[in-house]
Amino acid sequence: MGEPAGLTQPYRLEYVYKRGLGPVLNAFFNGLKRAQLLGVRGGENEIFCPPSEYHPESAESLTEMVELTGAGEIVHAFWIAQPLAHHPSKTPFAFALIRLDQCSSHFLHIVDTGGDESLACAGLRVRPRWADERIGSIRDLESFVPESVDQSCVVMPEGDELLERLNIPVSLEYQVRAGRVQSRFLHQLSERKIIGRRSPASQKVLLPPRGACPQSGELCAAEVEVSDSGTVVAFTVVRIDFPGQQLKPPYACASVLLDGADQPILHLLKGLPGSLRIGMRVVAVWRDEALASMQAIDYFCALDEADAAADTYAEHL
Amino acid sequence: MKRPCAVIGVGQTRYAAKRQDQSFTGLVREAALRALDDAGLQFADIDAVVIGKAPDFFEGIMMPEHHLASALGAANKPMIRVHTAGSVGGSTALYAAHLIAAGVHERVLCVAFEVQSCSNAMWALSPVYPFQPPVVAGAGGFFAPLIQAYINRSKAPQDVGWRVVMKDRRNAAKNPFAHLQGAPTYEQMQSAQMLWDPINYLETCPSSDGACALVLSSEKAAAKAPSPPAFVQAMAQRSEPIFFPGRDAVSPQAGKDCAAALYRQAQIKDPRAELDMAEIYVPFSWFEPMWLENLGFAEVDQGWRMVLDGSTDFGGCLPVNVSGGVLSSNPIGASGMIRFAEAALQVKGQAGAHQVPKARRALGHAYGGGSQFFAMWIVGDTPMAG
């Protein structure tokens, strides 16, 4: 068997986080909802916006909120001629550090100059353009625009639907690449072969195979085909619902020690307690389609055999 | 140890299902300020800050340390983040203790936290990974089979786990910081909903928000502390791979080695007789007897007898988790540090209603990952001689 191509699969992690705000951030985000920028007083001549909960030098708790006009001046700008899908604007814009009037800190946001790159540079006077519908998010402030541009917005009455916490949707997409050894193992699974590797030091058969022994670190090159039947060495029945689940509870997960392997693998087990027990003999039920995945095996089910003697699997859990 | 390290301040927040009255920085600061107050110090007196929490998936905040630098007074000081999964609270305290023991710093603040109400721990601990079978089993899914195997080989009766919960939750009623208050009855234990056989709902730790902080110092700095210090008499960490042939995941070698190293340092021959109490990381009821064996308090397959005969009760010969333990409060990243902190409170004589009389030496224990990272310390009311 030649060296198969390395396998890659997309892997998306996403969740809408819910975060408590505390008094300072609460005031700031509720301010955004009212189309108003609030800073926090750090010292006599110091106002931070976005507000800092604690003084960055002295660590003192900061509490005095200060209403800002929202107007300011670009300190640095970086022009984005061709916005990407995840950018906060579909049309050309600048990321900019803005020094808001009265403030001693810089505010990072975007500046929309109507596509004119030459305007987006240090010294340009800007003010906020607010979204019509505001939810208490930094994106309620759509962008900063040159001060000369006419703009207006709907101002919500104060105290209306006070925001208590933030919903933060996070979505990350990765490409997970199986390594050389894992890819080969997964290809073999698609041919209904389960092939582990022998560790040269311990002579134990690793399953799933590893390029290097997890104990000694030695390279493991020798392949050993193992059986698709084995012994349940531990199991549980999942009866609880939770986000991200692939199957509807109840379902059983088991550590199965395949005959010829020295390490149990985790997989699904058909059947419910009463019939499930440690020591029971099981066999893989393969899917019809050839999958380069542990899911090539649909699940394990009971064999019509006597239970394995405890000493045959004692050292494997 | 190069030089003695003392615990001179302990601070905890109230643990609860939701502490969203605060930002996460505010919550962590609450614990830190209480620890500083206990030590009679301010941020300015601290030389370095060490922080720990479990995976960022829980809050979805990348680099929480970025926001914590100002909340914890870390400007112009070293700030270090530690990560060893569920054992991180313990490892964080040990990292800070190393800084003192090695003579690098005089006073170090260490904090650990989790705000689990930001997301769902089951989701965060059990993502569906490419190429794998769909055995997304949640938090208890990994540990339930180990418990099943323990019951199978120890022949322990079914109600051992229930009795651990009843004890811990009785203890929690004496701890004003504990999340779950009120002890379930035997009948309630019996009829609780099964989540992952053999673990039922009541045998599972809660999801909590909260933070814990410690101020550690040199012996010289400890002499000025307003309350009696606890001295770190031994500290050890061990890890092992999660999967390898012949692994005993029920009683991992790394845990045994870690305990052995700890007892060697503390010159302890019989831990059950020589320790006055232990705070052990027990997220699911059956881990109490399992860890009692792993830590050498009981012979193999006999740990459950200590539960049934009352040895680990509040008045028993080795009280375990008199704070209520992880089964009563579980802000994951902080849970290890809470064990370390509660051990220190006991030898400082500051444990209030759950104070074990005359506690002079106590164990703090944490574990994490697939039972593969271990962190432990022994604290006493005097430094180790020599």
Contacts between the chains, C-beta under 8 A, distances in Angstrom:
chain1	res1	chain2	res2	distance
A	7	B	131	7.1
A	9	B	130	3.6
A	9	B	131	6.5
A	10	B	130	7.6
A	11	B	129	6.9
A	11	B	130	5.3
A	13	B	57	7.6
A	13	B	127	6.2
A	15	B	57	7.9
A	15	B	60	6.3
A	15	B	119	5.6
A	15	B	120	7.8
A	15	B	123	6.5
A	15	B	124	7.9
A	17	B	59	6.6
A	17	B	60	3.9
A	17	B	118	4.8
A	17	B	119	5.6
A	18	B	20	7.5
A	18	B	117	6.9
A	18	B	118	5.7
A	18	B	119	7.6
A	19	B	20	7.4
A	19	B	23	7.4
A	19	B	24	7.3
A	19	B	59	7.3
A	19	B	61	8.0
A	19	B	115	7.7
A	19	B	118	5.6
A	20	B	18	7.8
A	20	B	19	6.9
A	20	B	20	3.0
A	20	B	21	6.4
A	20	B	22	5.7
A	20	B	23	6.0
A	20	B	24	7.3
A	20	B	27	7.9
A	20	B	115	7.3
A	20	B	117	7.7
A	21	B	20	7.9
A	21	B	23	5.6
A	22	B	21	7.6
A	22	B	22	4.8
A	22	B	23	3.6
A	22	B	25	7.3
A	22	B	26	4.3
A	24	B	23	7.8
A	25	B	23	5.6
A	52	B	70	6.2
A	53	B	23	6.4
A	53	B	25	5.8
A	53	B	26	6.6
A	53	B	70	7.4
A	53	B	71	6.5
A	54	B	25	7.3
A	54	B	29	7.2
A	54	B	70	4.2
A	54	B	71	4.9
A	55	B	70	6.6
A	56	B	69	7.6
A	56	B	70	4.6
A	56	B	75	6.2
A	57	B	75	5.1
A	58	B	73	7.9
A	58	B	75	7.9
A	59	B	43	4.8
A	59	B	70	6.0
A	59	B	71	7.2
A	59	B	72	7.1
A	59	B	73	3.4
A	59	B	74	7.9
A	59	B	75	6.9
A	61	B	29	7.9
A	164	B	20	7.3
A	165	B	20	5.3
A	168	B	60	6.1
A	170	B	60	4.7
A	176	B	129	7.3
A	176	B	130	4.5
A	176	B	131	7.6
A	178	B	130	7.8
A	178	B	131	5.9
A	182	B	131	7.3
A	186	B	131	5.9
A	199	B	245	7.3
A	202	B	245	6.5
A	202	B	246	7.6
A	204	B	245	3.6
A	204	B	246	6.7
A	205	B	245	7.2
A	206	B	244	7.7
A	206	B	245	6.5
A	213	B	244	7.7
A	214	B	241	3.9
A	214	B	243	6.7
A	214	B	244	4.4
A	215	B	241	6.9
A	215	B	244	5.2
A	233	B	149	6.9
A	234	B	145	3.4
A	234	B	146	6.6
A	234	B	148	5.5
A	234	B	149	4.5
A	235	B	145	5.6
A	235	B	148	6.3
A	235	B	197	7.9
A	236	B	137	6.9
A	236	B	140	7.5
A	236	B	141	6.2
A	236	B	144	3.5
A	236	B	145	5.0
A	236	B	148	6.4
A	236	B	196	4.5
A	236	B	197	5.4
A	236	B	198	8.0
A	236	B	199	7.8
A	237	B	194	7.6
A	237	B	196	6.8
A	237	B	197	4.4
A	238	B	137	5.2
A	238	B	138	6.7
A	238	B	141	5.9
A	238	B	195	7.8
A	238	B	196	5.7
A	239	B	193	7.5
A	239	B	194	5.3
A	239	B	195	5.7
A	239	B	196	6.9
A	239	B	197	7.6
A	240	B	122	7.5
A	240	B	138	6.3
A	240	B	140	7.9
A	240	B	195	4.5
A	240	B	196	7.1
A	242	B	120	6.4
A	242	B	122	3.6
A	242	B	123	6.2
A	242	B	126	7.6
A	242	B	138	5.3
A	243	B	120	5.5
A	243	B	122	7.1
A	243	B	123	4.4
A	244	B	122	7.5
A	244	B	123	4.6
A	244	B	126	6.6
A	244	B	127	6.4
A	244	B	128	6.1
A	244	B	136	6.0
A	245	B	136	5.5
A	245	B	138	7.8
A	246	B	128	6.0
A	246	B	134	3.7
A	246	B	136	5.5
A	247	B	134	5.8
A	247	B	136	7.8
A	253	B	135	4.4
A	253	B	137	5.2
A	253	B	141	6.1
A	253	B	145	7.3
A	254	B	145	7.3
A	255	B	145	5.7
A	262	B	245	3.7
A	262	B	246	6.9
A	263	B	243	6.3
A	263	B	244	6.9
A	263	B	245	4.7
A	263	B	247	7.9
A	266	B	133	7.0
A	266	B	135	5.5
A	267	B	133	4.9
A	267	B	135	6.4
A	268	B	133	6.0
A	268	B	134	7.0
A	268	B	135	6.0
A	273	B	197	5.8
A	278	B	148	6.7
A	278	B	149	6.6
A	278	B	152	4.9
A	292	B	131	7.7
A	293	B	130	7.9
A	293	B	131	4.9
A	293	B	132	7.7
A	294	B	131	6.1
A	294	B	132	5.3
A	294	B	133	4.5
A	295	B	132	7.8
A	295	B	133	5.8
A	295	B	134	6.9
A	297	B	133	7.1
A	315	B	246	5.1
A	315	B	248	7.9
A	316	B	245	7.5
A	316	B	246	7.0
A	317	B	145	7.9
A	317	B	146	7.6
A	317	B	149	4.8
A	317	B	248	7.3
A	317	B	249	6.3
A	317	B	250	6.7
